[in-house]
Structures are given as C-alpha cells and as structure tokens.
Amino acid sequence: MSFSGLLEKYPKEYISGYLNSVNEEQVKTSLNKAEHEIKDFLNLLSPKADGFLEQMAVKSQEITVQYFGRVIILYIPLYISNYCNNSCTYCGFRSENKIPRSILSLNEVEENVVEIARKGIKHILLLTGEDRSKTSLGYLLEAVRIVKKYFSFIGIEMFPMEMEEYARLKEAGVDGLTIYQEVYDREIYKKVHLSGKKTDYLYRLDTPERGAKANLQSVNIGPLLGLGEPLSETFYAGLHAYYLQKHYPEVEISLSVPRINEAEGACGELFKVDDRTFVRTVTALRIFLKRAGITLSTRESPDMRDNLVSLGITRMSAGSQTGVGSYTAQEKQPEQFSIRDERSIEEITKMIGSRGYEPIFKDWEMLR
C-alpha cells in the first residue's frame, strides 16, 4: 500500500473527532506503555494530553537519551537560488513577489562554502526555490561536487525530483533529502498552493519515498504547522514517518515541525500553534517514533530552542541565513522566512553545553 492509501484510512473528520473524544485515562494508559501504536500517538496528541505535558516531557527526554545520547547535531543552511515558479501564499519566494532573484555561480557557491566551513560545522543543507529551468540537475550536480570538498554531510531541500535524479545526486555526494509536504489537508493544500508544479499534491507526497528508493542516507519530512489544524497535521506527519520507517528501515527518517513565520507576501488564514501545543507535538512524536530524528528550526525563539534541547530534538540549525549566498553577500538578501534565533554558532554551542548536551559538528562520513 502506498502512503496515500494509508492516509485515506484516516480522514480528517475521523481524526478531529477521535482527538476530541480522548479521555485522561486513555492518555495515561498510552503514556505508560513501552511500545506505542497509532492510537497511542493520537491519544498523546489530544487536548486531554495537555494535563500530562510534564510526564510526556520526562518520557521524551528518557527515550531521546536512550536512542541518541546527549548530543545535538548542528547544521547550517545555504540558499543557492531563490527563483521559483510556485505561488505559495505563505512563502517569501513565491513567484508573484517582486524581489531580486538570483542564483549563485559555481564560483560563488565555493566562496560561500569556504566561508561556512571556517565555522567548523560539517553538516550543510543546500536549498533552492522551485524553478528547474534555473537550477538544472547539471548545475546541482556540479554544485554538490564543490560542496563535498568541504563538508562530510550534504542535505538538499529543493524541488521534488525523480528517483533516478536523487540517485545521481547521491553519487555526486548528497547524503540526505528534506522535503516538506507543508500541509497534509488536501483542501487547504489546494488553497495555499495556487499555481506551479507544487499544486500536484500526490507527486509531492510521494517524493520522500522516491528519495528512500534512491538509497539516500536520510530523509527528513514534516508539515508547516499553522497552515492546517496542528494536531491533525502532526498526526499525518508522524504517520508518514511511521510508514517510511516500516518500508525503508535502512534509511534514517526524521521530522521537522516548523511553525509558520512571517514571510514577504504571506497571506491567508492561519491556525494558531501556542507553545504548549507545540511542545506536546514534539514530545508525542518522540514517544511514538523512538528512532526518528527531530529537527528544530531557527523559526523558533531562543527560549523555545533552549528548552527543547533536552525534550526530544536531535538536530538544530545554527548561524542560519535564509537569503541567497548571504554568507558572503555585501547587502542583505531577500529571505524566505523570518529568523527568530539569530545567535551565532558559538552562542548555540555554549547553550547546548550548558544544558548537559554535546554539540556535534561532524557526525559521520561516508567512505566513497
């Protein structure tokens, strides 16, 4: 069964009704289990679970230390293009926005990665807007080969591709794929993706599986919390990760749960995701998906990022810039979204250490 087939078994009306029907005894039973099923995940996401948030946090911390140790992997993003053909109502790079568009030359790519490499972090995430005519596969392959000279782990967050394209990128040096469905609710998906290739819901939904089939080392997925009802969206993202872990056990599956932030041209109705709900989503994901990594974005405030270090996350960005080539640019570049945690790598490293965890700059390196 494909993931879309599994998704159809859990319509949003059922999920909403179930979440609101959960009682405290069900939450307590699920919380005390050693192994958790899909219904347990729903119980821990439910509004009634808010009264058990402290216990969930303790269990989440215990599970994370058991499976990952007291470490936080640090990575840094590099935007190499902001050209985009999509009209996404929530994104600063949407095609209608009258912003300066640019793409780094291969020389500029190298200049930026040299500057970033000086900071010591060996995990990098390469990002583009979604315009294949500007960032061709050939260009991306050349860029990856350059970046690989300086970094032990390369992740990509770009337009969805075919399995064969991911296989070629893997051969060039790519280790991981990040691809967000953004919102799993198909009605909302249609409302916020107005034009461009991104309007194809199912093609995007199947992208993580194509990356897994290409034998990439890791695949990272997630919703953009706030576009859809947050508890349902977290459930669908967790279900997606559960499906991928089950079918591709050799691939490291991880999730991100970024909350929507201000972006140039952002519009439309949004769902509020308060801090307690956000923490509940992170801890519920950790309890349900014990082996999955959880990534925390600079969209979150410094206080929130500090507090979540010990509550289930395994990976966080540091020293981030969201404009094209911002690490060497002389002028401020248009950003995809607003960063809330602007601390330097040194400050993030010190914070992690102060909480009894070890910041990891280089986790592993493939022998090629």
C-alpha positions as CSV (number, residue, x, y, z in Angstrom):
1,M,0.0,0.0,0.0
2,S,1.3,3.5,-0.9
3,F,1.3,6.2,1.8
4,S,-1.6,7.9,0.0
5,G,-3.6,4.8,0.5
6,L,-2.7,4.7,4.2
7,L,-3.6,8.4,4.5
8,E,-7.1,7.8,3.1
9,K,-7.8,5.4,6.1
10,Y,-7.5,8.4,8.4
11,P,-9.8,11.2,7.1
12,K,-9.5,14.5,8.9
13,E,-13.1,14.2,10.2
14,Y,-12.3,11.0,12.0
15,I,-9.0,12.4,13.4
16,S,-10.7,15.5,14.7
17,G,-13.5,13.5,16.3
18,Y,-11.1,11.0,17.8
19,L,-8.8,13.6,19.3
20,N,-11.7,15.4,20.9
21,S,-13.1,12.2,22.4
22,V,-9.9,11.1,24.2
23,N,-10.1,11.0,28.0
24,E,-7.4,11.2,30.6
25,E,-7.4,7.5,31.3
26,Q,-6.6,6.8,27.7
27,V,-3.7,9.3,27.8
28,K,-2.4,7.8,31.0
29,T,-2.5,4.3,29.5
30,S,-0.7,5.3,26.4
31,L,1.9,7.3,28.3
32,N,2.8,4.2,30.5
33,K,3.3,1.9,27.6
34,A,6.7,0.7,26.5
35,E,5.7,0.3,22.8
36,H,3.2,2.7,21.1
37,E,0.7,2.2,18.3
38,I,-1.0,4.7,16.1
39,K,-3.9,5.1,18.5
40,D,-1.4,5.9,21.3
41,F,0.1,8.6,19.2
42,L,-3.4,10.2,18.8
43,N,-4.0,9.9,22.5
44,L,-0.8,11.8,23.3
45,L,-1.6,14.5,20.7
46,S,-5.1,15.0,22.1
47,P,-6.2,18.1,24.1
48,K,-6.5,15.9,27.2
49,A,-2.8,15.2,27.0
50,D,-2.1,18.8,27.9
51,G,-2.5,17.9,31.5
52,F,0.2,15.3,31.2
53,L,2.8,17.5,29.5
54,E,5.3,17.3,32.2
55,Q,5.2,13.5,32.2
56,M,5.4,13.5,28.4
57,A,8.5,15.7,28.6
58,V,10.2,13.4,31.0
59,K,9.5,10.3,28.9
60,S,10.5,12.1,25.8
61,Q,13.9,13.0,27.3
62,E,14.5,9.5,28.5
63,I,13.7,8.0,25.1
64,T,15.9,10.5,23.3
65,V,18.9,9.9,25.6
66,Q,18.4,6.1,25.2
67,Y,18.4,6.2,21.4
68,F,20.6,9.2,20.6
69,G,22.6,10.0,23.7
70,R,23.1,13.5,25.0
71,V,24.1,15.0,21.7
72,I,22.7,17.7,19.3
73,I,23.9,17.6,15.7
74,L,24.4,21.1,14.3
75,Y,23.9,22.0,10.6
76,I,23.9,25.2,8.6
77,P,21.7,26.1,5.5
78,L,22.9,27.7,2.3
79,Y,20.4,29.1,-0.2
80,I,21.9,28.9,-3.7
81,S,18.9,30.2,-5.6
82,N,15.5,31.9,-4.9
83,Y,14.0,31.6,-8.4
84,C,10.6,29.9,-8.0
85,N,7.6,29.1,-10.3
86,N,5.2,28.3,-7.5
87,S,2.7,30.6,-5.9
88,C,2.5,29.5,-2.3
89,T,0.6,32.0,-0.2
90,Y,2.9,31.7,2.8
91,C,6.4,31.9,1.2
92,G,8.7,34.9,0.7
93,F,10.0,33.3,-2.5
94,R,6.5,33.0,-4.2
95,S,6.6,33.7,-7.9
96,E,4.5,36.9,-7.6
97,N,6.7,38.6,-5.1
98,K,8.7,41.4,-6.7
99,I,12.0,40.6,-5.0
100,P,15.5,40.5,-6.5
101,R,16.0,36.9,-7.9
102,S,19.5,35.4,-8.0
103,I,21.3,32.1,-8.4
104,L,24.9,31.6,-7.2
105,S,27.5,30.9,-9.8
106,L,29.6,27.8,-9.1
107,N,32.4,30.1,-8.0
108,E,30.0,31.9,-5.6
109,V,28.9,28.5,-4.3
110,E,32.5,27.7,-3.4
111,E,33.1,31.2,-1.9
112,N,30.1,30.6,0.4
113,V,31.0,27.1,1.5
114,V,34.6,28.1,2.2
115,E,33.2,30.9,4.5
116,I,30.8,28.5,6.1
117,A,33.4,25.7,6.5
118,R,35.5,28.1,8.6
119,K,32.8,28.0,11.2
120,G,33.6,24.3,11.9
121,I,30.2,22.7,11.1
122,K,30.4,19.8,8.7
123,H,26.7,19.4,8.0
124,I,25.2,21.6,5.3
125,L,21.8,21.9,3.8
126,L,21.6,23.3,0.3
127,L,18.3,25.0,-0.6
128,T,16.7,26.5,-3.8
129,G,13.4,27.8,-4.8
130,E,11.5,25.5,-7.1
131,D,12.4,26.5,-10.7
132,R,14.0,23.7,-12.6
133,S,14.8,25.9,-15.5
134,K,17.2,28.0,-13.4
135,T,18.6,25.2,-11.2
136,S,19.0,22.3,-13.6
137,L,20.2,18.9,-12.5
138,G,23.5,19.5,-14.2
139,Y,24.0,22.7,-12.2
140,L,23.1,21.0,-8.9
141,L,25.5,18.1,-9.6
142,E,28.3,20.5,-10.1
143,A,27.4,22.5,-7.0
144,V,27.3,19.3,-4.9
145,R,30.7,18.2,-6.1
146,I,32.1,21.5,-5.0
147,V,30.4,21.5,-1.6
148,K,31.5,17.9,-0.9
149,K,35.1,19.0,-0.8
150,Y,34.3,20.9,2.4
151,F,31.5,19.0,4.1
152,S,31.0,15.5,5.3
153,F,27.2,15.6,5.1
154,I,25.2,17.3,2.4
155,G,21.4,17.6,2.6
156,I,19.2,19.1,0.0
157,E,15.9,20.9,0.2
158,M,14.8,21.6,-3.4
159,F,12.0,20.9,-5.8
160,P,10.7,17.3,-5.9
161,M,12.7,15.0,-8.2
162,E,12.5,11.6,-9.7
163,M,14.2,8.6,-8.1
164,E,16.9,8.5,-10.8
165,E,17.7,12.2,-10.2
166,Y,18.2,11.6,-6.5
167,A,20.4,8.6,-7.3
168,R,22.6,10.8,-9.4
169,L,22.8,13.4,-6.7
170,K,23.7,10.7,-4.2
171,E,26.5,9.6,-6.5
172,A,27.7,13.2,-6.6
173,G,27.8,13.5,-2.8
174,V,24.3,14.2,-1.5
175,D,23.5,12.3,1.8
176,G,20.1,13.5,2.8
177,L,16.8,14.8,1.5
178,T,14.5,17.3,3.2
179,I,11.1,17.7,1.6
180,Y,8.1,19.2,3.4
181,Q,4.5,18.3,2.4
182,E,3.7,21.7,4.0
183,V,0.1,20.7,4.7
184,Y,-1.5,17.2,4.5
185,D,-5.1,18.5,4.4
186,R,-5.8,18.4,0.7
187,E,-8.4,21.1,0.8
188,I,-6.1,23.6,2.5
189,Y,-3.2,22.4,0.3
190,K,-5.1,23.5,-2.8
191,K,-6.0,26.9,-1.2
192,V,-2.4,27.8,-0.4
193,H,-0.7,26.4,-3.5
194,L,-2.2,28.5,-6.3
195,S,0.0,27.7,-9.3
196,G,3.1,25.9,-10.3
197,K,4.3,22.3,-10.0
198,K,3.7,22.3,-6.3
199,T,0.0,22.2,-6.9
200,D,0.5,18.4,-7.6
201,Y,-0.3,17.1,-4.1
202,L,0.3,13.4,-4.7
203,Y,3.6,14.0,-6.6
204,R,5.0,15.9,-3.6
205,L,3.5,13.3,-1.2
206,D,5.4,10.5,-2.9
207,T,8.7,12.4,-3.0
208,P,10.2,11.2,0.3
209,E,9.7,7.6,-0.9
210,R,11.5,8.3,-4.1
211,G,14.4,9.6,-2.1
212,A,14.4,6.5,0.1
213,K,14.3,4.3,-3.0
214,A,17.4,6.1,-4.3
215,N,19.1,4.8,-1.2
216,L,19.8,8.3,0.3
217,Q,21.2,8.0,3.8
218,S,18.4,10.1,5.4
219,V,15.0,11.6,4.6
220,N,13.5,14.4,6.6
221,I,9.8,15.3,6.3
222,G,7.2,17.5,8.0
223,P,4.3,19.9,7.9
224,L,4.5,23.7,8.2
225,L,2.5,24.0,11.4
226,G,-0.2,26.7,11.2
227,L,-1.3,26.1,7.6
228,G,-3.6,23.3,8.8
229,E,-5.1,22.2,12.1
230,P,-1.9,21.5,14.1
231,L,-2.8,18.3,15.9
232,S,-4.1,16.6,12.8
233,E,-1.1,17.8,10.7
234,T,1.3,16.5,13.3
235,F,-0.5,13.1,13.3
236,Y,-0.3,12.9,9.5
237,A,3.4,13.8,9.5
238,G,4.0,11.1,12.2
239,L,2.1,8.6,10.2
240,H,4.2,9.4,7.2
241,A,7.4,8.9,9.1
242,Y,6.0,5.7,10.5
243,Y,5.2,4.4,7.0
244,L,8.7,5.3,5.8
245,Q,10.4,3.7,8.7
246,K,8.4,0.5,8.2
247,H,9.1,0.2,4.4
248,Y,12.7,1.6,4.4
249,P,14.4,0.5,7.6
250,E,17.8,1.2,6.3
251,V,17.1,4.9,5.8
252,E,17.3,7.4,8.7
253,I,13.9,9.0,8.8
254,S,13.5,12.3,10.6
255,L,10.9,15.0,11.1
256,S,10.8,18.8,11.3
257,V,7.8,20.6,12.8
258,P,8.4,24.3,12.0
259,R,5.8,26.8,12.9
260,I,4.8,29.3,10.2
261,N,6.6,32.6,10.5
262,E,6.4,36.0,8.8
263,A,7.4,36.0,5.2
264,E,7.3,38.6,2.5
265,G,3.9,38.4,0.8
266,A,2.4,35.8,3.2
267,C,-1.3,35.8,3.4
268,G,-4.3,33.7,4.2
269,E,-5.9,32.3,7.3
270,L,-3.6,30.5,9.7
271,F,-4.1,28.2,12.7
272,K,-2.6,29.3,16.0
273,V,0.0,26.9,17.4
274,D,0.7,28.0,21.0
275,D,3.9,27.0,22.9
276,R,2.2,24.2,24.9
277,T,0.7,22.7,21.9
278,F,4.0,22.9,20.1
279,V,5.9,21.2,22.9
280,R,3.2,18.5,23.0
281,T,3.6,17.8,19.3
282,V,7.4,17.4,19.7
283,T,7.1,15.1,22.8
284,A,4.3,13.0,21.2
285,L,6.4,12.5,18.1
286,R,9.4,11.4,20.1
287,I,7.4,8.9,22.2
288,F,5.7,7.4,19.1
289,L,8.8,7.4,16.8
290,K,11.7,6.5,19.1
291,R,14.2,6.1,16.3
292,A,13.3,9.2,14.3
293,G,15.4,12.3,14.4
294,I,13.6,15.6,15.2
295,T,15.0,18.8,13.7
296,L,14.3,22.3,15.3
297,S,14.4,25.4,13.1
298,T,15.6,29.0,13.7
299,R,11.9,29.9,13.2
300,E,11.6,29.3,16.9
301,S,12.6,31.7,19.6
302,P,15.9,31.3,21.5
303,D,14.0,30.4,24.7
304,M,12.0,27.7,22.9
305,R,15.0,26.2,21.3
306,D,16.9,26.2,24.6
307,N,14.1,24.4,26.4
308,L,13.6,21.8,23.7
309,V,17.3,20.7,23.6
310,S,16.5,18.2,26.4
311,L,12.9,17.3,25.3
312,G,13.3,15.3,22.2
313,I,15.1,17.1,19.4
314,T,18.3,15.7,17.9
315,R,19.3,18.3,15.3
316,M,19.2,22.1,15.0
317,S,20.4,24.8,12.7
318,A,22.9,27.4,13.9
319,G,24.1,30.7,12.5
320,S,21.5,30.5,9.8
321,Q,20.8,32.9,6.9
322,T,17.8,32.4,4.6
323,G,18.9,34.7,1.7
324,V,20.8,33.5,-1.4
325,G,24.6,33.5,-0.7
326,S,24.1,35.5,2.4
327,Y,27.3,34.3,4.0
328,T,29.4,36.4,1.5
329,A,26.9,38.9,0.2
330,Q,27.6,42.6,0.9
331,E,24.0,43.6,1.0
332,K,21.0,42.0,2.8
333,Q,19.3,39.4,0.6
334,P,15.5,38.7,0.4
335,E,14.6,36.0,2.9
336,Q,12.3,33.0,2.5
337,F,11.1,33.5,6.1
338,S,12.0,35.4,9.2
339,I,14.6,34.0,11.6
340,R,13.8,34.3,15.3
341,D,17.0,32.8,16.7
342,E,19.9,34.8,15.3
343,R,22.5,33.6,17.7
344,S,25.9,32.7,16.4
345,I,27.3,29.1,16.2
346,E,29.4,29.9,19.2
347,E,26.4,31.0,21.3
348,I,24.4,28.0,20.3
349,T,27.3,25.6,21.1
350,K,27.7,27.2,24.5
351,M,24.0,26.9,25.2
352,I,23.9,23.2,24.3
353,G,26.8,22.5,26.5
354,S,25.3,24.4,29.5
355,R,22.3,22.0,29.3
356,G,24.5,18.9,29.6
357,Y,24.5,18.0,25.9
358,E,27.3,17.8,23.4
359,P,27.1,19.8,20.2
360,I,28.2,17.7,17.2
361,F,29.7,19.4,14.2
362,K,30.6,16.2,12.3
363,D,28.5,13.1,12.9
364,W,29.7,10.6,10.3
365,E,31.3,10.5,6.9
366,M,30.6,8.0,4.1
367,L,33.6,6.2,2.5
368,R,33.3,6.7,-1.2
